Amino acid sequence: MATVGGVSPDPPEIAAYRAADRRLFEDHLRPLVTPELVAEHRHNPFGPHSPHLERILLYLRRNHGEQRGQYGIVALEPDQLFGVVVLSGDRQTPPERVPDLAATSRAEAEHMVFCRRLSDLGVPVFPT
């Protein structure tokens, strides 16, 4: 299979799955993302969550069987400074730090990842 930019394109069955998954998000989950929902996550990123926020989080946290491109949180200074990384999907390649994302608490870092995941899906992140 040919590669594009060093990455192999998905086989047709995986591409079809991803398209259906995206339709699920656009049709059923995207309408649930409101400024109030984002504020709920900011105020309580660890839960308990409302049913709508729980549905959004379950979707965002799925990895489709691969780690490449997933976000993680690392302690840059224990209990003082947290950073966000993007996983490479290869155990031999370390995660890449997202330079513009650093937080002074784990909760703040969790919310940054939540907002970044929404942004990656084309959802505008509302100021909270």
C-alpha positions as CSV (number, residue, x, y, z in Angstrom):
1,M,0.0,0.0,0.0
2,A,1.4,3.4,-0.9
3,T,2.2,6.0,1.7
4,V,1.2,9.6,1.8
5,G,3.5,11.9,3.8
6,G,5.1,8.8,5.4
7,V,1.8,7.5,6.7
8,S,-0.1,4.6,5.0
9,P,-3.7,5.5,4.1
10,D,-6.4,3.5,5.9
11,P,-7.7,0.4,4.2
12,P,-11.2,0.9,2.8
13,E,-13.0,-0.9,5.7
14,I,-11.2,1.4,8.3
15,A,-11.9,4.5,6.2
16,A,-15.6,3.5,6.1
17,Y,-15.6,3.0,9.9
18,R,-14.0,6.4,10.4
19,A,-16.5,8.1,8.1
20,A,-19.4,6.5,10.0
21,D,-17.9,7.4,13.3
22,R,-17.5,11.1,12.2
23,R,-21.2,11.1,11.1
24,L,-22.2,9.8,14.6
25,F,-20.3,12.7,16.1
26,E,-21.6,15.4,13.8
27,D,-25.3,14.2,13.9
28,H,-25.6,13.2,17.6
29,L,-22.8,14.5,19.7
30,R,-21.7,17.8,18.3
31,P,-25.1,19.4,19.1
32,L,-24.5,18.6,22.8
33,V,-21.4,20.7,23.0
34,T,-22.5,24.1,24.4
35,P,-20.8,26.8,26.4
36,E,-22.5,25.3,29.5
37,L,-21.1,21.8,28.8
38,V,-17.6,23.2,28.4
39,A,-18.0,25.2,31.7
40,E,-19.2,22.0,33.4
41,H,-16.0,20.2,32.4
42,R,-13.8,23.1,33.4
43,H,-15.4,23.2,36.9
44,N,-15.3,19.4,37.4
45,P,-13.1,17.6,34.9
46,F,-12.9,14.4,37.0
47,G,-16.7,14.0,37.5
48,P,-19.3,13.2,38.2
49,H,-20.6,14.4,34.9
50,S,-23.9,15.1,33.4
51,P,-25.2,12.4,30.9
52,H,-24.4,14.7,27.9
53,L,-20.8,15.4,29.1
54,E,-20.3,11.7,29.8
55,R,-21.3,10.9,26.2
56,I,-18.9,13.5,24.8
57,L,-16.0,12.3,27.0
58,L,-16.6,8.6,26.0
59,Y,-16.4,9.6,22.3
60,L,-13.3,11.8,22.8
61,R,-11.4,9.2,24.8
62,R,-11.7,6.4,22.3
63,N,-8.5,5.6,20.5
64,H,-9.7,3.4,17.6
65,G,-7.1,0.8,18.5
66,E,-4.1,3.1,18.0
67,Q,-2.2,5.5,20.2
68,R,-0.7,7.7,17.5
69,G,-2.1,11.2,17.8
70,Q,-3.7,10.7,21.3
71,Y,-3.1,13.3,24.0
72,G,-1.5,12.6,27.3
73,I,-0.6,14.6,30.4
74,V,2.9,14.6,32.0
75,A,4.1,16.2,35.2
76,L,6.8,18.6,34.3
77,E,7.3,19.5,38.0
78,P,5.5,17.1,40.3
79,D,2.2,18.5,41.6
80,Q,3.2,22.0,40.3
81,L,3.4,22.1,36.5
82,F,1.7,19.8,33.9
83,G,2.2,19.6,30.2
84,V,0.3,18.0,27.3
85,V,2.0,15.6,24.9
86,V,0.9,13.9,21.7
87,L,1.7,10.1,21.6
88,S,3.7,8.9,18.6
89,G,2.1,5.4,18.5
90,D,5.6,3.9,18.5
91,R,7.2,2.8,21.8
92,Q,10.6,3.7,20.5
93,T,9.6,7.3,19.8
94,P,8.9,9.5,22.8
95,P,5.7,11.6,22.9
96,E,6.0,15.2,21.5
97,R,5.2,18.0,23.9
98,V,2.6,20.5,22.8
99,P,4.5,23.7,23.5
100,D,1.6,26.1,24.1
101,L,-0.2,23.9,26.7
102,A,1.0,24.0,30.3
103,A,-1.1,24.0,33.5
104,T,-0.5,24.5,37.2
105,S,-3.0,21.7,38.2
106,R,-3.9,18.3,36.8
107,A,-7.6,19.5,36.5
108,E,-6.5,22.4,34.4
109,A,-4.4,20.1,32.2
110,E,-7.4,17.7,31.8
111,H,-9.6,20.6,30.6
112,M,-6.9,21.7,28.2
113,V,-6.9,18.3,26.6
114,F,-10.7,18.3,26.5
115,C,-10.7,21.6,24.7
116,R,-7.9,20.5,22.3
117,R,-9.8,17.3,21.4
118,L,-12.9,19.3,20.6
119,S,-10.9,21.8,18.6
120,D,-9.3,18.9,16.6
121,L,-12.9,17.9,15.7
122,G,-13.6,21.4,14.4
123,V,-15.7,22.4,17.4
124,P,-15.2,26.0,18.5
125,V,-14.1,26.1,22.2
126,F,-16.1,28.6,24.1
127,P,-14.4,30.8,26.7
128,T,-15.4,29.7,30.2
